[in-house]
Structures are given as structure tokens and as C-alpha cells.
Amino acid sequence: MITARDTNEDEEPALWLRIFWALTCGGVTAVLLLAGGLAAGQMAAVIAAFPLAIIMLAMCYGIWASLRRETAFAQAENMPAAPLVGTKEQYEWRRRLGAIVSHPTEQQVRSFLASTIHKALDAVAEELRS
């Protein structure tokens, strides 16, 4: 596999290249086994994989951030646009801009819940009971 990266896909790697990589891989393995046995080989694998693990964590964070951004874009596309037609008051740019960027206060939300949502849910509950 190592020699396949050094050559084109269509041609077979040179014999000397295959022998070089076979001896190199075998030599590193033999030295690690003689130096510390299987534990040294495992430690070398962990040490070699640690930088790749950091890169993979950075990639996971990048994917997560991109998915969050994509979700925000999708939600923004579904938001209603400001009205373009209507009474003269609706054409006033300050009012339209305020309608786009304002968010309801807690009191406004509680008032809406009490006046609209609770009545609707009570009607649904009554319908389900009968």
C-alpha cells in the first residue's frame, strides 16, 4: 500500500521500492519488539495516532459548527418576510424594520399565552373529553 502511493495506479511499483518499504516496516517492528516487547509496539501506535486524533477532533468540531450554521440558515429561510403591500403605515421603514428585528418581551409572551394559547388548548381539551 505504501508503494502504491508513490507510483501511478496503472503500473506496478518497482521491486526495490517494495523491498525498501518491507524492510523498513519489518525493521521498525523488530526494533520495537526487541526494545520493549508488545508494550513498546502498542505505545508507538498510540504516540503515532495522537496527532491524528487531535486533527480528527478539529474536523468533528468543524462539521458540528457547519451543521449549526446550516440549521440557522434553514430557519432564517422559513421566516416570513416583512409585508410589501398594505396601508400607508406599513410602508414606513422604521415600523417595518422594528417588526423584523424586535423580539417580544416576557410580558407580551405571557399575555399572548393567556389570551390565545390557553383558550385554544382549553377548547381542544374540552373536545377530547366529549
Backbone as a chain_set.jsonl record, in Angstrom:
{"seq": "MITARDTNEDEEPALWLRIFWALTCGGVTAVLLLAGGLAAGQMAAVIAAFPLAIIMLAMCYGIWASLRRETAFAQAENMPAAPLVGTKEQYEWRRRLGAIVSHPTEQQVRSFLASTIHKALDAVAEELRS", "coords": {"N": [[0.824, -1.183, 0.0], [1.95, 1.23, 0.751], [3.848, 1.623, -1.241], [2.197, 1.915, -3.419], [1.224, 4.481, -3.353], [3.332, 5.96, -4.214], [3.562, 5.567, -6.898], [1.996, 5.478, -10.187], [-1.466, 4.512, -10.701], [-1.807, 2.568, -12.62], [0.593, 1.198, -13.066], [2.861, -1.265, -11.776], [4.585, -1.111, -8.669], [8.13, -0.487, -8.367], [10.507, -3.123, -7.848], [12.63, -2.696, -6.043], [11.585, -0.648, -4.52], [9.404, -1.822, -3.231], [10.79, -3.731, -1.709], [12.371, -2.049, -0.092], [10.392, -0.705, 1.52], [9.215, -2.914, 2.754], [11.363, -3.941, 4.266], [11.861, -1.703, 5.874], [9.447, -1.375, 7.359], [9.362, -3.883, 8.614], [11.806, -3.782, 10.013], [11.411, -1.625, 11.824], [9.362, -2.718, 13.353], [10.669, -4.99, 14.413], [12.708, -3.768, 15.953], [11.154, -2.392, 17.857], [9.906, -4.571, 19.129], [12.123, -5.906, 20.202], [13.134, -3.935, 21.875], [11.143, -3.351, 23.794], [9.153, -5.203, 23.788], [5.763, -6.223, 23.235], [4.407, -4.14, 24.462], [5.905, -1.85, 23.876], [5.45, -1.638, 21.137], [2.71, -1.162, 21.131], [2.674, 1.29, 22.505], [4.062, 2.885, 20.683], [2.232, 2.907, 18.595], [0.115, 4.289, 19.776], [1.326, 6.767, 20.293], [1.9, 7.573, 17.676], [-0.678, 7.82, 16.701], [-1.845, 9.855, 18.162], [-1.499, 12.657, 17.266], [-3.106, 12.503, 14.984], [-5.569, 12.005, 16.128], [-6.099, 14.437, 17.358], [-6.365, 16.067, 15.104], [-8.624, 14.85, 13.985], [-10.528, 15.455, 15.95], [-10.642, 18.231, 15.642], [-11.721, 18.295, 13.089], [-14.236, 17.16, 13.598], [-15.332, 19.153, 15.222], [-15.446, 21.209, 13.313], [-17.332, 20.172, 11.493], [-19.565, 20.026, 13.173], [-19.939, 22.776, 13.767], [-20.494, 23.74, 11.194], [-22.885, 22.378, 10.617], [-24.565, 23.511, 12.55], [-24.581, 26.161, 11.627], [-25.77, 25.776, 9.143], [-28.298, 24.895, 9.928], [-29.238, 27.226, 11.129], [-29.351, 28.902, 8.882], [-31.33, 27.564, 7.404], [-33.535, 27.879, 9.088], [-33.767, 30.641, 9.002], [-34.516, 31.032, 6.365], [-37.127, 30.146, 6.409], [-38.474, 32.045, 7.806], [-40.984, 34.571, 7.891], [-41.167, 37.212, 5.499], [-40.986, 40.818, 5.648], [-44.024, 42.678, 5.242], [-44.889, 43.794, 1.967], [-46.931, 45.138, 0.781], [-49.851, 47.055, 1.586], [-51.35, 49.152, 4.056], [-50.652, 52.706, 4.288], [-49.186, 53.094, 6.593], [-47.772, 50.712, 6.889], [-45.777, 50.943, 5.044], [-43.943, 52.564, 6.152], [-40.626, 52.777, 6.893], [-39.286, 52.564, 9.351], [-41.096, 51.33, 11.077], [-41.462, 48.869, 9.763], [-38.83, 47.855, 9.89], [-38.559, 47.689, 12.649], [-40.45, 45.695, 13.162], [-39.198, 43.534, 12.043], [-36.768, 43.133, 13.483], [-37.431, 43.176, 16.193], [-38.101, 41.58, 19.316], [-40.451, 39.791, 21.277], [-41.35, 40.858, 24.578], [-41.187, 39.394, 27.894], [-43.59, 39.861, 29.213], [-45.31, 40.383, 27.041], [-45.309, 37.877, 25.845], [-46.45, 36.296, 27.875], [-48.983, 37.474, 27.973], [-49.94, 36.836, 25.403], [-49.979, 34.058, 25.592], [-51.92, 33.733, 27.596], [-54.193, 34.952, 26.443], [-54.606, 33.728, 23.949], [-53.384, 31.115, 23.45], [-53.975, 29.511, 25.771], [-56.776, 29.532, 25.724], [-57.257, 28.213, 23.308], [-56.088, 25.7, 23.83], [-57.708, 24.888, 25.948], [-60.112, 24.585, 24.57], [-59.455, 22.453, 22.891], [-58.949, 20.467, 24.815], [-61.509, 20.231, 25.946], [-62.889, 19.268, 23.748], [-61.665, 16.792, 23.427], [-62.444, 15.533, 25.783], [-65.184, 15.163, 25.42]], "CA": [[0.0, 0.0, 0.0], [2.825, 2.397, 0.815], [4.482, 1.83, -2.544], [1.181, 2.274, -4.4], [1.073, 5.934, -3.341], [4.479, 6.561, -4.882], [3.526, 5.294, -8.331], [0.687, 5.614, -10.821], [-2.367, 3.396, -10.415], [-1.736, 1.548, -13.666], [1.837, 0.434, -13.085], [3.291, -1.989, -10.588], [5.746, -0.443, -8.071], [9.429, -1.126, -8.632], [10.869, -4.158, -6.894], [13.471, -2.125, -4.991], [10.729, 0.159, -3.655], [8.662, -2.754, -2.377], [11.737, -4.318, -0.755], [12.734, -0.999, 0.858], [9.32, -0.489, 2.488], [9.041, -4.14, 3.54], [12.44, -3.983, 5.263], [11.683, -0.598, 6.82], [8.352, -1.727, 8.28], [9.802, -5.028, 9.419], [12.876, -3.34, 10.922], [10.825, -0.842, 12.923], [8.639, -3.671, 14.205], [11.648, -5.814, 15.139], [13.372, -2.94, 16.969], [10.209, -2.157, 18.939], [9.712, -5.81, 19.881], [13.337, -6.185, 20.976], [13.35, -2.893, 22.879], [10.218, -3.38, 24.916], [8.11, -6.191, 23.586], [4.488, -5.781, 22.674], [4.035, -2.859, 25.078], [6.57, -0.78, 23.121], [4.722, -1.507, 19.872], [1.436, -0.501, 21.409], [2.949, 2.68, 22.844], [4.407, 3.581, 19.44], [0.987, 3.11, 17.842], [-0.638, 5.363, 20.448], [2.044, 8.025, 20.065], [1.725, 7.945, 16.268], [-2.083, 8.133, 16.439], [-2.305, 11.011, 18.942], [-1.709, 13.855, 16.441], [-4.252, 12.285, 14.109], [-6.774, 12.139, 16.943], [-6.339, 15.88, 17.517], [-6.878, 16.55, 13.817], [-9.989, 14.355, 13.835], [-11.383, 16.242, 16.842], [-10.837, 19.525, 14.985], [-12.655, 18.062, 11.981], [-15.567, 16.97, 14.188], [-15.811, 20.478, 15.611], [-15.792, 21.935, 12.09], [-18.595, 19.642, 10.977], [-20.609, 20.457, 14.108], [-20.189, 24.21, 13.571], [-21.141, 23.899, 9.886], [-24.274, 21.924, 10.727], [-25.31, 24.54, 13.299], [-24.764, 27.3, 10.728], [-26.731, 25.367, 8.121], [-29.607, 24.899, 10.566], [-29.649, 28.625, 11.296], [-29.728, 29.405, 7.557], [-32.609, 26.954, 7.038], [-34.576, 28.518, 9.874], [-33.923, 32.011, 8.52], [-35.256, 30.981, 5.098], [-38.536, 29.887, 6.687], [-39.086, 33.178, 8.499], [-41.748, 35.405, 6.965], [-40.586, 38.498, 5.151], [-41.805, 41.974, 6.015], [-45.033, 42.898, 4.204], [-44.534, 44.78, 0.957], [-48.13, 45.873, 0.403], [-50.735, 47.288, 2.703], [-51.685, 50.551, 4.293], [-49.526, 53.637, 4.232], [-48.382, 52.903, 7.797], [-46.884, 49.567, 6.724], [-44.648, 51.319, 4.203], [-42.98, 53.327, 6.931], [-39.471, 51.876, 7.028], [-38.916, 52.322, 10.75], [-42.026, 50.355, 11.624], [-41.144, 47.565, 9.166], [-37.57, 47.399, 10.45], [-38.833, 47.288, 14.028], [-41.158, 44.406, 13.152], [-38.265, 42.467, 11.668], [-35.704, 42.882, 14.455], [-37.874, 43.188, 17.584], [-38.479, 40.315, 19.928], [-41.443, 40.097, 22.313], [-40.923, 40.823, 25.977], [-41.797, 38.299, 28.655], [-44.979, 40.251, 29.471], [-46.064, 40.173, 25.807], [-45.456, 36.424, 25.66], [-47.428, 35.812, 28.852], [-50.29, 37.968, 27.541], [-50.347, 36.039, 24.25], [-50.318, 32.719, 26.086], [-53.177, 33.79, 28.342], [-55.331, 35.354, 25.616], [-54.807, 32.926, 22.745], [-52.975, 29.71, 23.539], [-54.724, 28.8, 26.807], [-58.153, 29.339, 25.252], [-57.253, 27.178, 22.272], [-55.831, 24.406, 24.462], [-58.919, 24.521, 26.699], [-61.093, 24.101, 23.602], [-59.006, 21.113, 22.465], [-59.17, 19.546, 25.937], [-62.942, 20.024, 26.036], [-63.293, 18.416, 22.605], [-61.175, 15.433, 23.704], [-63.233, 14.963, 26.871], [-66.531, 14.78, 24.978]], "C": [[0.868, 1.247, 0.0], [3.432, 2.666, -0.553], [3.477, 2.239, -3.606], [0.974, 3.783, -4.444], [2.201, 6.616, -4.104], [4.46, 6.376, -6.387], [2.138, 5.562, -8.872], [-0.153, 4.385, -10.511], [-2.164, 2.239, -11.397], [-0.49, 0.683, -13.585], [2.14, -0.19, -11.741], [4.5, -1.261, -9.998], [7.03, -1.221, -8.341], [9.763, -2.11, -7.508], [11.679, -3.577, -5.741], [12.635, -1.298, -4.007], [9.922, -0.73, -2.706], [9.57, -3.375, -1.32], [12.124, -3.301, 0.317], [11.661, -0.842, 1.92], [9.058, -1.74, 3.334], [10.115, -4.23, 4.621], [12.285, -2.878, 6.308], [10.6, -0.923, 7.835], [8.746, -2.889, 9.18], [10.871, -4.642, 10.408], [12.342, -2.551, 12.092], [10.086, -1.766, 13.886], [9.606, -4.502, 15.032], [12.33, -5.016, 16.241], [12.432, -2.693, 18.144], [9.98, -3.413, 19.782], [10.923, -6.145, 20.738], [13.527, -5.173, 22.096], [12.4, -3.029, 24.063], [9.097, -4.373, 24.756], [6.865, -5.566, 22.98], [4.064, -4.424, 23.228], [4.667, -1.695, 24.324], [5.876, -0.565, 21.78], [3.386, -0.808, 20.058], [1.635, 0.974, 21.736], [3.301, 3.481, 21.598], [3.155, 3.85, 18.61], [0.163, 4.233, 18.456], [0.019, 6.708, 20.192], [1.865, 8.49, 18.626], [0.293, 8.372, 15.982], [-2.555, 9.389, 17.157], [-2.465, 12.278, 18.104], [-2.901, 13.709, 15.488], [-5.565, 12.41, 14.877], [-7.12, 13.61, 17.159], [-6.913, 16.462, 16.232], [-8.324, 16.097, 13.617], [-10.958, 15.095, 14.75], [-11.657, 17.624, 16.25], [-11.81, 19.389, 13.814], [-14.076, 17.875, 12.506], [-16.153, 18.309, 14.614], [-16.224, 21.287, 14.384], [-17.106, 21.467, 11.494], [-19.754, 20.092, 11.862], [-20.958, 21.928, 13.903], [-20.893, 24.458, 12.237], [-22.599, 23.465, 9.935], [-25.123, 22.915, 11.512], [-25.596, 25.745, 12.414], [-25.811, 26.978, 9.671], [-28.155, 25.352, 8.69], [-30.121, 26.323, 10.743], [-30.075, 29.223, 9.958], [-31.09, 28.849, 7.14], [-33.754, 27.592, 7.817], [-34.821, 29.944, 9.395], [-34.69, 32.052, 7.205], [-36.751, 30.795, 5.325], [-39.23, 31.04, 7.392], [-39.842, 34.048, 7.498], [-41.042, 36.737, 6.714], [-41.512, 39.62, 5.599], [-42.824, 42.224, 4.906], [-44.609, 44.011, 3.245], [-45.727, 45.608, 0.521], [-48.99, 46.078, 1.633], [-51.026, 48.762, 2.841], [-50.44, 51.405, 4.255], [-48.605, 53.451, 5.439], [-47.403, 51.746, 7.648], [-45.695, 49.892, 5.838], [-43.6, 52.119, 4.961], [-41.812, 52.418, 7.301], [-39.101, 51.611, 8.483], [-39.81, 51.267, 11.386], [-41.715, 48.963, 11.068], [-39.853, 47.005, 9.742], [-37.762, 46.947, 11.892], [-39.544, 45.958, 14.106], [-40.22, 43.263, 12.831], [-37.318, 42.131, 12.807], [-36.172, 42.85, 15.899], [-38.256, 41.789, 18.037], [-39.452, 40.636, 21.059], [-40.824, 40.024, 23.708], [-41.617, 39.663, 26.677], [-43.272, 38.602, 28.925], [-45.845, 40.037, 28.237], [-46.302, 38.694, 25.554], [-46.507, 35.877, 26.616], [-48.845, 36.25, 28.462], [-50.816, 37.153, 26.362], [-50.758, 34.636, 24.677], [-51.681, 32.728, 26.771], [-54.366, 34.06, 27.424], [-55.607, 34.401, 24.463], [-54.556, 31.444, 22.979], [-53.805, 28.955, 24.571], [-56.162, 28.552, 26.374], [-58.22, 28.229, 24.212], [-57.022, 25.801, 22.878], [-57.023, 23.95, 25.305], [-59.99, 23.973, 25.759], [-60.729, 22.697, 23.11], [-59.273, 20.103, 23.574], [-60.668, 19.232, 26.083], [-63.432, 19.091, 24.931], [-62.846, 16.976, 22.858], [-61.969, 14.762, 24.826], [-64.609, 14.479, 26.392], [-66.524, 13.749, 23.897]], "O": [[0.551, 2.22, -0.683], [3.519, 3.819, -0.977], [3.858, 2.853, -4.602], [0.583, 4.314, -5.483], [2.034, 7.736, -4.586], [5.273, 6.979, -7.088], [1.209, 5.84, -8.113], [0.372, 3.346, -10.11], [-2.332, 1.073, -11.038], [-0.526, -0.474, -14.006], [1.718, 0.31, -10.698], [5.369, -0.827, -10.755], [7.017, -2.439, -8.518], [9.343, -1.933, -6.364], [11.443, -3.925, -4.584], [12.934, -1.253, -2.814], [9.781, -0.422, -1.523], [9.167, -3.53, -0.167], [12.198, -3.641, 1.497], [11.976, -0.844, 3.11], [8.715, -1.626, 4.511], [9.812, -4.559, 5.767], [12.549, -3.096, 7.49], [10.808, -0.765, 9.038], [8.482, -2.865, 10.383], [10.859, -5.123, 11.541], [12.759, -2.766, 13.231], [10.182, -1.603, 15.102], [9.387, -4.698, 16.227], [12.515, -5.524, 17.347], [12.85, -2.773, 19.299], [9.872, -3.33, 21.005], [10.779, -6.612, 21.868], [14.033, -5.523, 23.163], [12.807, -2.843, 25.21], [8.159, -4.364, 25.554], [6.915, -4.533, 22.312], [3.425, -3.642, 22.524], [4.029, -0.657, 24.149], [5.731, 0.573, 21.335], [2.986, 0.028, 19.248], [0.854, 1.818, 21.295], [2.886, 4.632, 21.466], [3.035, 4.907, 17.99], [-0.424, 5.04, 17.735], [-0.668, 7.688, 19.903], [1.695, 9.684, 18.383], [0.067, 9.207, 15.106], [-3.589, 9.943, 16.784], [-3.5, 12.934, 18.222], [-3.613, 14.677, 15.222], [-6.564, 12.873, 14.326], [-8.292, 13.986, 17.145], [-7.845, 17.264, 16.274], [-9.155, 16.867, 13.137], [-12.101, 15.338, 14.363], [-12.774, 18.131, 16.346], [-12.631, 20.277, 13.581], [-15.024, 18.386, 11.909], [-17.336, 18.57, 14.392], [-17.243, 21.977, 14.413], [-17.908, 22.283, 11.039], [-20.804, 20.492, 11.359], [-22.134, 22.289, 13.868], [-21.792, 25.296, 12.16], [-23.459, 24.123, 9.351], [-26.285, 23.134, 11.172], [-26.699, 26.292, 12.433], [-26.647, 27.821, 9.345], [-29.102, 25.749, 8.012], [-31.304, 26.592, 10.531], [-31.052, 29.969, 9.898], [-31.913, 29.576, 6.585], [-34.829, 27.82, 7.261], [-35.962, 30.405, 9.383], [-35.435, 33.0, 6.952], [-37.559, 31.244, 4.511], [-40.45, 31.018, 7.56], [-39.382, 34.236, 6.372], [-40.408, 37.303, 7.605], [-42.685, 39.388, 5.892], [-42.515, 42.002, 3.736], [-44.048, 45.028, 3.655], [-45.551, 46.682, -0.056], [-48.863, 45.346, 2.614], [-50.96, 49.523, 1.876], [-49.319, 50.899, 4.197], [-47.392, 53.628, 5.33], [-46.314, 51.786, 8.22], [-44.692, 49.179, 5.878], [-42.493, 52.328, 4.464], [-42.006, 51.394, 7.957], [-38.642, 50.515, 8.804], [-39.341, 50.415, 12.141], [-41.706, 47.986, 11.817], [-39.777, 45.816, 10.052], [-37.194, 45.937, 12.31], [-39.28, 45.166, 15.011], [-40.422, 42.141, 13.297], [-37.084, 40.953, 13.077], [-35.374, 42.52, 16.777], [-38.673, 40.943, 17.247], [-39.293, 41.653, 21.734], [-39.912, 39.241, 23.972], [-42.518, 39.034, 26.123], [-44.109, 37.702, 28.872], [-46.979, 39.569, 28.347], [-47.377, 38.303, 25.099], [-47.358, 35.083, 26.216], [-49.795, 35.48, 28.606], [-51.999, 36.814, 26.32], [-51.751, 34.091, 24.193], [-52.499, 31.835, 26.55], [-55.43, 33.468, 27.6], [-56.757, 34.281, 24.039], [-55.432, 30.615, 22.729], [-54.294, 27.864, 24.28], [-56.709, 27.479, 26.628], [-59.133, 27.404, 24.233], [-57.68, 24.835, 22.49], [-57.315, 22.755, 25.368], [-60.692, 23.019, 26.096], [-61.608, 21.853, 22.935], [-59.767, 19.006, 23.311], [-61.038, 18.082, 26.319], [-64.284, 18.233, 25.16], [-63.576, 16.038, 22.535], [-62.144, 13.544, 24.813], [-65.133, 13.492, 26.909], [-67.586, 13.336, 23.431]]}, "num_chains": 1, "name": "protein.A"}
